[in-house]
Amino acid sequence: VAIHEAMEQQTISIAKAGITTTLNTRCSVLAAANSIFGRWDDIKGEENIDFMPTILSRFDMIFIVKDEHEKNRDMTLAKHVMSLHTNA
């Protein structure tokens, strides 16, 4: 997979139309994923994400952001967002 080389070596090798070259990729990769089980399972760890381990290992930082369901807070937030858009 081309993203392996880009993330690890900051280059990408290309062979097209009889030309073979290596290009610099100096870029950041920001990725997001939902749990394949629908909800995050603390016991399953990285199995929650359907990324190949070889790609996952190339990220410098991995953050887990979970939506903790709190009915009252969610309702208050939803009403606030709706009021912003209906009174505009």
BELMO-V655091 format. One record per run of one state. SS is the DSSP state (H for helix, E for strand, - for the rest). FROM is the first residue (numbers start at 1). LEN is the number of residues. If there is no record, write none. Layout:
BEGIN
<<SS;FROM;LEN> <SS;FROM;LEN>>
END
This chain:
BEGIN
<<-;1;1> <H;2;8> <-;10;1> <E;11;6> <-;17;2> <E;19;6> <-;25;20> <H;45;4> <-;49;4> <H;53;4> <-;57;14> <H;71;16> <-;87;2>>
END
